[in-house]
Amino acid sequence: MLVQVYVGVVNSEHFHIVELLLLQGKHVLCEKPLTLTAWQSSHLLQLAQERQLLLVEVRILQWKGGSIGHESQLVSRLCYL
């Protein structure tokens, strides 16, 4: 069973896709930016917390076409995993 999903689509679609995934009970790793507005981010964070799901904004660092690492910002609680 799929329990976590990485979202790496065009920025304007992040909110809608992440919202659907959270409503389906999935942990979500989303490419930066999480959303385009503060309200959207707050709404997704609330959904994740209510459902005890992990919601992470991820930034992949690129150099000359190759990935050299990543860093992530936790925007929900890890303790629910």
N, C-alpha and C positions, 0 to 999 in steps of 0.2 A: 504494500500500500504506500502511495506517495504521501509523505508528510511535510515536505518542505519544497519550496519552489523558488528558483532564481528568475527575477524579472529583468530583462535587458532589452526592452523594446524602446521605441521612440518616447521621449519624455512626456509628451502630451497624453499618452495612454497609461502611464504608471498608476495614477489614482484609480481609474476604473478597474484595471486588472488586479491590482493589489487588494482593493475592496472586495472584489468577487472571491479571491483566494482566501482572504481572512474569513469571509462569511461561510466558506466551505470548510473551515477548520484547518487550513494549511499554515505552517510557519513560512514566512516570506523573507527572502533576501532580495532587495531591490537596488538596481543600479542608481547612482546619484544623478539627478536629484530625486528624492523620494516622491515629491509632488511639486506642483507649480505654485501653490499658495500655502500660507500658514494654516488656514482653515482646513484644507484637505489633509495636511500632515497631522493636525490635531485629531481630526475625525478618524483617520486610520490608526493612530496610536490608541485612541479610546476603544476602537473595535478589538485591537490586539490584546489590550489589557483585560477587557471584559471577557474575552474568550481564552485568556491565559496562553496566548500565542506569541512567538518570537517575531519581531519585525525589525529588520536590520537594513540600513542604508549602506551600500557598498560602493567603493570607488576603486576601479581597476586602474593601476598606473601603467601607462604605455611608454615605451621608448623604442624608437626605430622599428615599429611594427611588432615588437615582442613584449609580452607582459613581464614586468620586472618585480611584481609584487602587488599587494593590495592592502588597503586599510579599511576598516569598517567603523561605523558609528552605531552604537546600540541605542535604539529608540524605544525599546520595550524592555520587559524584565526577562533576564536569563533564567531566573530560578524556576520558571514553570516548565522548562524542558525536562 
